[in-house]
């Protein structure tokens, strides 16, 4: 049996990944606030301590099984609040950081700890963003979190390389996807996000790929026999 553990699989890219892996007869366990799937677990990523308790409990149960392959995909993230840092409410700033960094790291670390001794193909995957490589006015928290997670994954790749049963840790840049997040971007004001018109134009120009198309590319990437630990794989390079 093959195991996929996925965060943020309730909608968009995450939901399409859930469906694709289920169709391929993987055992799929999804963690999100709405928990819409059969094997979903309700987790509020804005509450790191409670989320971590769920991760530890569920991963410990799954670690009792000898898996043929294990993939851990961290996809949960939020853009809210989209506005200049100086205008953010402290509670919004803390909530964003809990979701995008603290709970995201607890998800990955708990998975590595639970499955470290499993002797099979193991992938630790961070779904990243082009926002990791540049700044956007109004997106300071999101850009910072995505950049941080990419560097965490690079470091984990180095930590794993000399272990007996290592994870291959990597990031994937999914490119532009037609999701609720994109709709929320277009709905914001130029006062909070000065580049908003660029995102309207990208939609008008047909540059947004469907979640199902991107999910298929992600599955294609992760099925490659040779993946370089610490690398960032771009979906654009795997879609013709």
C-alpha positions as protocol buffer text, in pm:
chain_id: "A"
residue {
  index: 1
  type: UNK
  ca { x: 0 y: 0 z: 0 }
}
residue {
  index: 2
  type: UNK
  ca { x: 102 y: 356 z: -69 }
}
residue {
  index: 3
  type: UNK
  ca { x: 30 y: 645 z: 167 }
}
residue {
  index: 4
  type: UNK
  ca { x: -33 y: 1013 z: 96 }
}
residue {
  index: 5
  type: UNK
  ca { x: -70 y: 1257 z: 384 }
}
residue {
  index: 6
  type: UNK
  ca { x: -194 y: 1595 z: 260 }
}
residue {
  index: 7
  type: UNK
  ca { x: -263 y: 1926 z: 431 }
}
residue {
  index: 8
  type: UNK
  ca { x: -500 y: 2181 z: 279 }
}
residue {
  index: 9
  type: UNK
  ca { x: -685 y: 1931 z: 61 }
}
residue {
  index: 10
  type: UNK
  ca { x: -1034 y: 2071 z: 101 }
}
residue {
  index: 11
  type: UNK
  ca { x: -1045 y: 2273 z: -222 }
}
residue {
  index: 12
  type: UNK
  ca { x: -842 y: 2395 z: -519 }
}
residue {
  index: 13
  type: UNK
  ca { x: -515 y: 2219 z: -591 }
}
residue {
  index: 14
  type: UNK
  ca { x: -527 y: 2020 z: -267 }
}
residue {
  index: 15
  type: UNK
  ca { x: -871 y: 1878 z: -343 }
}
residue {
  index: 16
  type: UNK
  ca { x: -762 y: 1774 z: -693 }
}
residue {
  index: 17
  type: UNK
  ca { x: -453 y: 1605 z: -551 }
}
residue {
  index: 18
  type: UNK
  ca { x: -672 y: 1414 z: -308 }
}
residue {
  index: 19
  type: UNK
  ca { x: -894 y: 1291 z: -592 }
}
residue {
  index: 20
  type: UNK
  ca { x: -605 y: 1189 z: -818 }
}
residue {
  index: 21
  type: UNK
  ca { x: -428 y: 987 z: -552 }
}
residue {
  index: 22
  type: UNK
  ca { x: -752 y: 816 z: -446 }
}
residue {
  index: 23
  type: UNK
  ca { x: -815 y: 714 z: -807 }
}
residue {
  index: 24
  type: UNK
  ca { x: -468 y: 560 z: -813 }
}
residue {
  index: 25
  type: UNK
  ca { x: -552 y: 342 z: -510 }
}
residue {
  index: 26
  type: UNK
  ca { x: -337 y: 530 z: -261 }
}
residue {
  index: 27
  type: UNK
  ca { x: -442 y: 554 z: 101 }
}
residue {
  index: 28
  type: UNK
  ca { x: -502 y: 928 z: 139 }
}
residue {
  index: 29
  type: UNK
  ca { x: -537 y: 1116 z: 467 }
}
residue {
  index: 30
  type: UNK
  ca { x: -621 y: 1486 z: 447 }
}
residue {
  index: 31
  type: UNK
  ca { x: -594 y: 1756 z: 715 }
}
residue {
  index: 32
  type: UNK
  ca { x: -787 y: 2083 z: 689 }
}
residue {
  index: 33
  type: UNK
  ca { x: -1035 y: 2302 z: 874 }
}
residue {
  index: 34
  type: UNK
  ca { x: -1339 y: 2187 z: 675 }
}
residue {
  index: 35
  type: UNK
  ca { x: -1228 y: 1821 z: 640 }
}
residue {
  index: 36
  type: UNK
  ca { x: -1460 y: 1735 z: 348 }
}
residue {
  index: 37
  type: UNK
  ca { x: -1328 y: 1393 z: 242 }
}
residue {
  index: 38
  type: UNK
  ca { x: -1378 y: 1040 z: 373 }
}
residue {
  index: 39
  type: UNK
  ca { x: -1032 y: 1028 z: 528 }
}
residue {
  index: 40
  type: UNK
  ca { x: -1019 y: 1393 z: 628 }
}
residue {
  index: 41
  type: UNK
  ca { x: -923 y: 1508 z: 976 }
}
residue {
  index: 42
  type: UNK
  ca { x: -1053 y: 1840 z: 1105 }
}
residue {
  index: 43
  type: UNK
  ca { x: -761 y: 2066 z: 1197 }
}
residue {
  index: 44
  type: UNK
  ca { x: -750 y: 2439 z: 1262 }
}
residue {
  index: 45
  type: UNK
  ca { x: -403 y: 2545 z: 1144 }
}
residue {
  index: 46
  type: UNK
  ca { x: -447 y: 2877 z: 1324 }
}
residue {
  index: 47
  type: UNK
  ca { x: -422 y: 2681 z: 1653 }
}
residue {
  index: 48
  type: UNK
  ca { x: -76 y: 2518 z: 1631 }
}
residue {
  index: 49
  type: UNK
  ca { x: -88 y: 2330 z: 1961 }
}
residue {
  index: 50
  type: UNK
  ca { x: -423 y: 2168 z: 1887 }
}
residue {
  index: 51
  type: UNK
  ca { x: -319 y: 2096 z: 1527 }
}
residue {
  index: 52
  type: UNK
  ca { x: 6 y: 1935 z: 1642 }
}
residue {
  index: 53
  type: UNK
  ca { x: -181 y: 1706 z: 1879 }
}
residue {
  index: 54
  type: UNK
  ca { x: -394 y: 1582 z: 1588 }
}
residue {
  index: 55
  type: UNK
  ca { x: -87 y: 1529 z: 1369 }
}
residue {
  index: 56
  type: UNK
  ca { x: 95 y: 1329 z: 1636 }
}
residue {
  index: 57
  type: UNK
  ca { x: -204 y: 1108 z: 1711 }
}
residue {
  index: 58
  type: UNK
  ca { x: -295 y: 1030 z: 1352 }
}
residue {
  index: 59
  type: UNK
  ca { x: 62 y: 988 z: 1225 }
}
residue {
  index: 60
  type: UNK
  ca { x: 144 y: 749 z: 1509 }
}
residue {
  index: 61
  type: UNK
  ca { x: -144 y: 524 z: 1401 }
}
residue {
  index: 62
  type: UNK
  ca { x: -39 y: 529 z: 1037 }
}
residue {
  index: 63
  type: UNK
  ca { x: 324 y: 463 z: 1128 }
}
residue {
  index: 64
  type: UNK
  ca { x: 226 y: 117 z: 1253 }
}
residue {
  index: 65
  type: UNK
  ca { x: 178 y: 5 z: 891 }
}
residue {
  index: 66
  type: UNK
  ca { x: 454 y: -105 z: 652 }
}
residue {
  index: 67
  type: UNK
  ca { x: 402 y: 120 z: 352 }
}
residue {
  index: 68
  type: UNK
  ca { x: 537 y: 66 z: 2 }
}
residue {
  index: 69
  type: UNK
  ca { x: 572 y: 442 z: -49 }
}
residue {
  index: 70
  type: UNK
  ca { x: 498 y: 750 z: 162 }
}
residue {
  index: 71
  type: UNK
  ca { x: 438 y: 1103 z: 37 }
}
residue {
  index: 72
  type: UNK
  ca { x: 381 y: 1399 z: 268 }
}
residue {
  index: 73
  type: UNK
  ca { x: 247 y: 1709 z: 91 }
}
residue {
  index: 74
  type: UNK
  ca { x: 214 y: 2039 z: 277 }
}
residue {
  index: 75
  type: UNK
  ca { x: -33 y: 2258 z: 91 }
}
residue {
  index: 76
  type: UNK
  ca { x: -229 y: 2451 z: 356 }
}
residue {
  index: 77
  type: UNK
  ca { x: -180 y: 2829 z: 333 }
}
residue {
  index: 78
  type: UNK
  ca { x: -362 y: 3161 z: 343 }
}
residue {
  index: 79
  type: UNK
  ca { x: -307 y: 3504 z: 186 }
}
residue {
  index: 80
  type: UNK
  ca { x: -522 y: 3686 z: 441 }
}
residue {
  index: 81
  type: UNK
  ca { x: -464 y: 3964 z: 530 }
}
residue {
  index: 82
  type: UNK
  ca { x: -367 y: 4125 z: 200 }
}
residue {
  index: 83
  type: UNK
  ca { x: -260 y: 4474 z: 303 }
}
residue {
  index: 84
  type: UNK
  ca { x: 49 y: 4671 z: 403 }
}
residue {
  index: 85
  type: UNK
  ca { x: 220 y: 4537 z: 715 }
}
residue {
  index: 86
  type: UNK
  ca { x: 172 y: 4864 z: 905 }
}
residue {
  index: 87
  type: UNK
  ca { x: -208 y: 4842 z: 866 }
}
residue {
  index: 88
  type: UNK
  ca { x: -247 y: 4480 z: 975 }
}
residue {
  index: 89
  type: UNK
  ca { x: -427 y: 4395 z: 1293 }
}
residue {
  index: 90
  type: UNK
  ca { x: -197 y: 4205 z: 1532 }
}
residue {
  index: 91
  type: UNK
  ca { x: -443 y: 3917 z: 1557 }
}
residue {
  index: 92
  type: UNK
  ca { x: -450 y: 3878 z: 1176 }
}
residue {
  index: 93
  type: UNK
  ca { x: -70 y: 3882 z: 1162 }
}
residue {
  index: 94
  type: UNK
  ca { x: -42 y: 3613 z: 1429 }
}
residue {
  index: 95
  type: UNK
  ca { x: -313 y: 3396 z: 1270 }
}
residue {
  index: 96
  type: UNK
  ca { x: -142 y: 3415 z: 930 }
}
residue {
  index: 97
  type: UNK
  ca { x: 192 y: 3317 z: 1080 }
}
residue {
  index: 98
  type: UNK
  ca { x: 35 y: 3027 z: 1270 }
}
residue {
  index: 99
  type: UNK
  ca { x: -124 y: 2890 z: 952 }
}
residue {
  index: 100
  type: UNK
  ca { x: 153 y: 2956 z: 701 }
}
residue {
  index: 101
  type: UNK
  ca { x: 460 y: 2883 z: 915 }
}
residue {
  index: 102
  type: UNK
  ca { x: 407 y: 2737 z: 1261 }
}
residue {
  index: 103
  type: UNK
  ca { x: 143 y: 2473 z: 1185 }
}
residue {
  index: 104
  type: UNK
  ca { x: 295 y: 2406 z: 842 }
}
residue {
  index: 105
  type: UNK
  ca { x: 626 y: 2324 z: 1010 }
}
residue {
  index: 106
  type: UNK
  ca { x: 460 y: 2115 z: 1280 }
}
residue {
  index: 107
  type: UNK
  ca { x: 285 y: 1914 z: 1008 }
}
residue {
  index: 108
  type: UNK
  ca { x: 613 y: 1842 z: 829 }
}
residue {
  index: 109
  type: UNK
  ca { x: 817 y: 1777 z: 1141 }
}
residue {
  index: 110
  type: UNK
  ca { x: 559 y: 1542 z: 1292 }
}
residue {
  index: 111
  type: UNK
  ca { x: 547 y: 1345 z: 968 }
}
residue {
  index: 112
  type: UNK
  ca { x: 925 y: 1311 z: 943 }
}
residue {
  index: 113
  type: UNK
  ca { x: 946 y: 1198 z: 1305 }
}
residue {
  index: 114
  type: UNK
  ca { x: 666 y: 943 z: 1268 }
}
residue {
  index: 115
  type: UNK
  ca { x: 790 y: 781 z: 948 }
}
residue {
  index: 116
  type: UNK
  ca { x: 1167 y: 827 z: 970 }
}
residue {
  index: 117
  type: UNK
  ca { x: 1234 y: 456 z: 1026 }
}
residue {
  index: 118
  type: UNK
  ca { x: 1018 y: 334 z: 739 }
}
residue {
  index: 119
  type: UNK
  ca { x: 1236 y: 174 z: 474 }
}
residue {
  index: 120
  type: UNK
  ca { x: 1060 y: 276 z: 154 }
}
residue {
  index: 121
  type: UNK
  ca { x: 1047 y: 561 z: -97 }
}
residue {
  index: 122
  type: UNK
  ca { x: 955 y: 871 z: 105 }
}
residue {
  index: 123
  type: UNK
  ca { x: 889 y: 1225 z: -18 }
}
residue {
  index: 124
  type: UNK
  ca { x: 845 y: 1539 z: 191 }
}
residue {
  index: 125
  type: UNK
  ca { x: 687 y: 1800 z: -35 }
}
residue {
  index: 126
  type: UNK
  ca { x: 624 y: 2170 z: 20 }
}
residue {
  index: 127
  type: UNK
  ca { x: 378 y: 2333 z: -222 }
}
residue {
  index: 128
  type: UNK
  ca { x: 543 y: 2671 z: -266 }
}
residue {
  index: 129
  type: UNK
  ca { x: 476 y: 2976 z: -482 }
}
residue {
  index: 130
  type: UNK
  ca { x: 647 y: 3227 z: -704 }
}
residue {
  index: 131
  type: UNK
  ca { x: 591 y: 3462 z: -409 }
}
residue {
  index: 132
  type: UNK
  ca { x: 881 y: 3288 z: -235 }
}
residue {
  index: 133
  type: UNK
  ca { x: 1128 y: 3452 z: -472 }
}
residue {
  index: 134
  type: UNK
  ca { x: 1009 y: 3813 z: -475 }
}
residue {
  index: 135
  type: UNK
  ca { x: 821 y: 4066 z: -267 }
}
residue {
  index: 136
  type: UNK
  ca { x: 470 y: 4192 z: -336 }
}
residue {
  index: 137
  type: UNK
  ca { x: 330 y: 4500 z: -167 }
}
residue {
  index: 138
  type: UNK
  ca { x: 47 y: 4373 z: 53 }
}
residue {
  index: 139
  type: UNK
  ca { x: 173 y: 4015 z: 62 }
}
residue {
  index: 140
  type: UNK
  ca { x: 459 y: 4048 z: 310 }
}
residue {
  index: 141
  type: UNK
  ca { x: 344 y: 3762 z: 534 }
}
residue {
  index: 142
  type: UNK
  ca { x: 267 y: 3523 z: 249 }
}
residue {
  index: 143
  type: UNK
  ca { x: 592 y: 3596 z: 64 }
}
residue {
  index: 144
  type: UNK
  ca { x: 790 y: 3559 z: 384 }
}
residue {
  index: 145
  type: UNK
  ca { x: 626 y: 3230 z: 476 }
}
residue {
  index: 146
  type: UNK
  ca { x: 678 y: 3074 z: 133 }
}
residue {
  index: 147
  type: UNK
  ca { x: 1045 y: 3179 z: 129 }
}
residue {
  index: 148
  type: UNK
  ca { x: 1091 y: 3043 z: 482 }
}
residue {
  index: 149
  type: UNK
  ca { x: 941 y: 2704 z: 397 }
}
residue {
  index: 150
  type: UNK
  ca { x: 1156 y: 2668 z: 87 }
}
residue {
  index: 151
  type: UNK
  ca { x: 1467 y: 2719 z: 300 }
}
residue {
  index: 152
  type: UNK
  ca { x: 1339 y: 2483 z: 568 }
}
residue {
  index: 153
  type: UNK
  ca { x: 1298 y: 2216 z: 301 }
}
residue {
  index: 154
  type: UNK
  ca { x: 1651 y: 2278 z: 172 }
}
residue {
  index: 155
  type: UNK
  ca { x: 1782 y: 2234 z: 525 }
}
residue {
  index: 156
  type: UNK
  ca { x: 1577 y: 1919 z: 586 }
}
residue {
  index: 157
  type: UNK
  ca { x: 1714 y: 1774 z: 263 }
}
residue {
  index: 158
  type: UNK
  ca { x: 2065 y: 1818 z: 404 }
}
residue {
  index: 159
  type: UNK
  ca { x: 1964 y: 1671 z: 741 }
}
residue {
  index: 160
  type: UNK
  ca { x: 1821 y: 1363 z: 573 }
}
residue {
  index: 161
  type: UNK
  ca { x: 2101 y: 1282 z: 331 }
}
residue {
  index: 162
  type: UNK
  ca { x: 2312 y: 1067 z: 563 }
}
residue {
  index: 163
  type: UNK
  ca { x: 2030 y: 889 z: 747 }
}
residue {
  index: 164
  type: UNK
  ca { x: 1960 y: 517 z: 689 }
}
residue {
  index: 165
  type: UNK
  ca { x: 1607 y: 572 z: 555 }
}
residue {
  index: 166
  type: UNK
  ca { x: 1596 y: 933 z: 433 }
}
residue {
  index: 167
  type: UNK
  ca { x: 1309 y: 1141 z: 309 }
}
residue {
  index: 168
  type: UNK
  ca { x: 1361 y: 1322 z: -20 }
}
residue {
  index: 169
  type: UNK
  ca { x: 1258 y: 1677 z: 72 }
}
residue {
  index: 170
  type: UNK
  ca { x: 1165 y: 1918 z: -210 }
}
residue {
  index: 171
  type: UNK
  ca { x: 941 y: 2210 z: -304 }
}
residue {
  index: 172
  type: UNK
  ca { x: 705 y: 2255 z: -597 }
}
residue {
  index: 173
  type: UNK
  ca { x: 613 y: 2590 z: -751 }
}
residue {
  index: 174
  type: UNK
  ca { x: 263 y: 2530 z: -895 }
}
residue {
  index: 175
  type: UNK
  ca { x: 248 y: 2848 z: -1102 }
}
residue {
  index: 176
  type: UNK
  ca { x: -78 y: 3032 z: -1169 }
}
residue {
  index: 177
  type: UNK
  ca { x: -390 y: 2835 z: -1075 }
}
residue {
  index: 178
  type: UNK
  ca { x: -755 y: 2932 z: -1115 }
}
residue {
  index: 179
  type: UNK
  ca { x: -856 y: 2895 z: -749 }
}
residue {
  index: 180
  type: UNK
  ca { x: -1049 y: 3075 z: -476 }
}
residue {
  index: 181
  type: UNK
  ca { x: -721 y: 3235 z: -374 }
}
residue {
  index: 182
  type: UNK
  ca { x: -690 y: 3397 z: -716 }
}
residue {
  index: 183
  type: UNK
  ca { x: -1048 y: 3520 z: -689 }
}
residue {
  index: 184
  type: UNK
  ca { x: -971 y: 3673 z: -350 }
}
residue {
  index: 185
  type: UNK
  ca { x: -668 y: 3847 z: -498 }
}
residue {
  index: 186
  type: UNK
  ca { x: -877 y: 4001 z: -776 }
}
residue {
  index: 187
  type: UNK
  ca { x: -1140 y: 4110 z: -523 }
}
residue {
  index: 188
  type: UNK
  ca { x: -898 y: 4317 z: -316 }
}
residue {
  index: 189
  type: UNK
  ca { x: -834 y: 4686 z: -370 }
}
residue {
  index: 190
  type: UNK
  ca { x: -529 y: 4849 z: -525 }
}
residue {
  index: 191
  type: UNK
  ca { x: -486 y: 5037 z: -198 }
}
residue {
  index: 192
  type: UNK
  ca { x: -415 y: 4706 z: -23 }
}
residue {
  index: 193
  type: UNK
  ca { x: -255 y: 4524 z: -318 }
}
residue {
  index: 194
  type: UNK
  ca { x: -112 y: 4758 z: -586 }
}
residue {
  index: 195
  type: UNK
  ca { x: -53 y: 4475 z: -836 }
}
residue {
  index: 196
  type: UNK
  ca { x: -417 y: 4367 z: -843 }
}
residue {
  index: 197
  type: UNK
  ca { x: -469 y: 4477 z: -1204 }
}
residue {
  index: 198
  type: UNK
  ca { x: -192 y: 4242 z: -1319 }
}
residue {
  index: 199
  type: UNK
  ca { x: -391 y: 3951 z: -1178 }
}
residue {
  index: 200
  type: UNK
  ca { x: -708 y: 4065 z: -1353 }
}
residue {
  index: 201
  type: UNK
  ca { x: -508 y: 4074 z: -1677 }
}
residue {
  index: 202
  type: UNK
  ca { x: -366 y: 3726 z: -1622 }
}
residue {
  index: 203
  type: UNK
  ca { x: -716 y: 3589 z: -1593 }
}
residue {
  index: 204
  type: UNK
  ca { x: -829 y: 3783 z: -1901 }
}
residue {
  index: 205
  type: UNK
  ca { x: -531 y: 3648 z: -2095 }
}
residue {
  index: 206
  type: UNK
  ca { x: -614 y: 3290 z: -2001 }
}
residue {
  index: 207
  type: UNK
  ca { x: -291 y: 3236 z: -1808 }
}
residue {
  index: 208
  type: UNK
  ca { x: -451 y: 3055 z: -1514 }
}
residue {
  index: 209
  type: UNK
  ca { x: -440 y: 2677 z: -1524 }
}
residue {
  index: 210
  type: UNK
  ca { x: -713 y: 2463 z: -1375 }
}
residue {
  index: 211
  type: UNK
  ca { x: -645 y: 2294 z: -1040 }
}
residue {
  index: 212
  type: UNK
  ca { x: -689 y: 1953 z: -1202 }
}
residue {
  index: 213
  type: UNK
  ca { x: -425 y: 2031 z: -1467 }
}
residue {
  index: 214
  type: UNK
  ca { x: -175 y: 2147 z: -1206 }
}
residue {
  index: 215
  type: UNK
  ca { x: -251 y: 1850 z: -980 }
}
residue {
  index: 216
  type: UNK
  ca { x: -175 y: 1612 z: -1266 }
}
residue {
  index: 217
  type: UNK
  ca { x: 159 y: 1786 z: -1320 }
}
residue {
  index: 218
  type: UNK
  ca { x: 243 y: 1761 z: -949 }
}
residue {
  index: 219
  type: UNK
  ca { x: 171 y: 1387 z: -957 }
}
residue {
  index: 220
  type: UNK
  ca { x: 391 y: 1361 z: -1266 }
}
residue {
  index: 221
  type: UNK
  ca { x: 676 y: 1541 z: -1089 }
}
residue {
  index: 222
  type: UNK
  ca { x: 653 y: 1323 z: -781 }
}
residue {
  index: 223
  type: UNK
  ca { x: 647 y: 1006 z: -990 }
}
residue {
  index: 224
  type: UNK
  ca { x: 986 y: 1084 z: -1142 }
}
residue {
  index: 225
  type: UNK
  ca { x: 1236 y: 813 z: -1043 }
}
residue {
  index: 226
  type: UNK
  ca { x: 1514 y: 1062 z: -967 }
}
residue {
  index: 227
  type: UNK
  ca { x: 1430 y: 1372 z: -764 }
}
residue {
  index: 228
  type: UNK
  ca { x: 1699 y: 1602 z: -629 }
}
residue {
  index: 229
  type: UNK
  ca { x: 1668 y: 1672 z: -255 }
}
residue {
  index: 230
  type: UNK
  ca { x: 1623 y: 2041 z: -175 }
}
residue {
  index: 231
  type: UNK
  ca { x: 1531 y: 2140 z: -530 }
}
residue {
  index: 232
  type: UNK
  ca { x: 1233 y: 2349 z: -637 }
}
residue {
  index: 233
  type: UNK
  ca { x: 1039 y: 2191 z: -922 }
}
residue {
  index: 234
  type: UNK
  ca { x: 825 y: 2415 z: -1142 }
}
residue {
  index: 235
  type: UNK
  ca { x: 495 y: 2287 z: -1275 }
}
residue {
  index: 236
  type: UNK
  ca { x: 546 y: 2505 z: -1585 }
}
residue {
  index: 237
  type: UNK
  ca { x: 829 y: 2275 z: -1690 }
}
residue {
  index: 238
  type: UNK
  ca { x: 611 y: 1965 z: -1671 }
}
residue {
  index: 239
  type: UNK
  ca { x: 313 y: 2092 z: -1870 }
}
residue {
  index: 240
  type: UNK
  ca { x: 343 y: 2101 z: -2246 }
}
